[in-house]
Amino acid sequence: MLSRRQVLLGAAASSVALAGCASAPEPRPADSRSYCLSTLRTRRTVCTPEPVPSAAAEADAKRFEATPGVLTVYVVRSAWVDAVRPLTVSVDGGSQIGTLPRSLIRLRLAPGTHQLAFEWNERVHGFAVGGEAGELRIVELAGSSIPLDRPYHWSDADPAGAKLRARTTRLIADTPWTASAPQ
């Protein structure tokens, strides 16, 4: 049987072992706050540059329904490994949205083909996504900055899995329909 001291020492050791993991998103008392993540190991906190959409908008987005008349594109970034690595996603070379791990973006675009991009290691990583009016597409910004892991990349290989992973993310941007022309 373990003594109380052994149990307390084991709990303390477990806490230290988990110190390098990313912490959960900070609770938000109001919907106007940014989405922030921090690591316990480095004690560094990174937040989205803009306030996040409301809880009601997030609930609506996570129903994963297409918007009639436009192409609805979801960008999922579900990795938790590198909580301090913001990546900025651009749409058709214009709109830029700062992402963090465990974040979700809903874009409503004109039907056609659009170019998503992010920059990592001084290289632009582009991805063409397209569809008709009333269609829905899900893409993931996957990978990490850890040397032994696969580097950051775009993926649309597993839309059903991406939808499941998106349920544990935070909606950080919800763009209304824009009349930008597809490329």
N, C-alpha and C positions, 0 to 999 in steps of 0.2 A: 504494500500500500504506500502511495506517495505521501510525503509530509507536505504540510502547507507551504513550507519554504521551497520545496522542490517544484510545486505547482506554480508558485509565484515566479521563481527563476525561469521556468519553462515559458511562462507567458511573456516575461520580459525579453527572453531570447527570441521568441516569435515576433515580437514587435520590432526588434532591431533588424531581424531578417527581412521583414516586409518594408523597411524604411526606404528602400530604393524604388519601390513601386509607385506608380502614379496614384495620387489620391482621387477620390470621387469628386465630381463637380461640386463647387461650393453651392450651398443653398441660396436661392435667390428670393429675398423678401418681396421684391417687386419685379414686374416683367420688363422694366426698363434697363436692367443691369446687363452688363456683358457676360459672356460665358467664359469662365476661367478654369484652368487646370493648373495643378502644381505637382511637383515631385518632392517627396519627403527627403530624398537623398541630397538634392542640391538646394532645396528650399526656394526654388525659383517658381514663380507663378507667371503664367502667360494668359492673356485674355484676348477675346475677339475685339477688334477695333470699334465695332458698332454694337449698339444694344441688340439683344436677341428678340425675335418675335414673341408674342404673348403665348401663354400656355394653351389658349384656345386655338391659335394658329398652328401650334405644334400638334395638337390633337387632330386637327383637320388634315394636316400634311401627312400624318402617320396612318391615315386611312388609305393612302396610296391610290387615289382616284385621279384620273386624267381630268384636265380642265377642258370643257368643250370649246372647240374653235382654235385651240393652240396646242403646241407640243409641250408636254410636261416632262421635265428632266429632273431627276433626283441625283445628287452627288452625295455619296456616303463615304465618310472617313471614320471607320470604326476601330482602327488600331489604337491600342492604349500604350504601347511600348515607349513611345517618345513624346510624352506629354508636353515637352517644352519646344517642340518643333512646329511653329506655325508655317503653313504653306498657303500662298495666295493663289486662288483660282480665278482665271479671267475667262470671259465669255466673248467670243468673236473679237478678241483684241481690245475690248472696252471694259465693261463692268468687271470690277475686281472684288473678290470676297475672301477675307482672311479665314482660313480654316484651322481647326485644332483637332487632335484625335477625338474620337467619339462625337463628331459633329455631322450635321445633315443640312443640305441646301436644297430648296425646291425652286426650280427655274421654270417660268412659263414663257415660252419663246414662240416666234412665228414658225409655222410649219416649214420644214426643209432641213438643211444640214447646217450645223453650227460647230464651231471650233472651241473646245475647252482646252485650257492650258494651265500649267504651273511651272515654276522655275525651281530647279534644284541642282546644286553643284555647277552653277553657271551654265546650265543647259535647259532649254525650254522643252517640256514634255507635252506634246499636243495630242488631242483625241477628237476625232470627228464623231458627232452624235447627231442623228437625224430621225425624222419621222413625220407623219401626217398630222393634220389637225385632229385633236381628240385622242392622240396616242400618248403613252407613257413609257419613258425609258429610265433605267436605273444604271448608273455607273459608279464604280468605286475608285477612290484615290487610295490605293493599297500600298503596302510595303513599309519600310522604316529606314532610319539612318544608321542602324546598327550594322557594323561591317559584315557580319556573318549572315544577316538576313537579306532578303531580296530588296533591292532599292525601290524607292517610290516609283509607282507606275499607275497607269489607268487600266481598269479591267471592267468588262461588261459580261464576263463569262458565267456568272452565277446570280442572275437577277432575283431568284427566289431566296437564296442565301443572303444576298445584300439587303433585301427587305427585312429579313429576320434580324440581321445585325443592326440595321437602322433603328429598330425599336429601342435599342439601348443607347442611342445617341441623343444629342440635343439639337433641335432646329435652330440654326444660327442665322439663316437668311431665307427669306420667302419673297421672291421677286414677283411682282405683279406682271401681267402680260405686257410685253414691250413690242413695239412695232418694228424692231430692228430687223433688217432684211437678212435672211440666211445667206451664207456664202455658197 
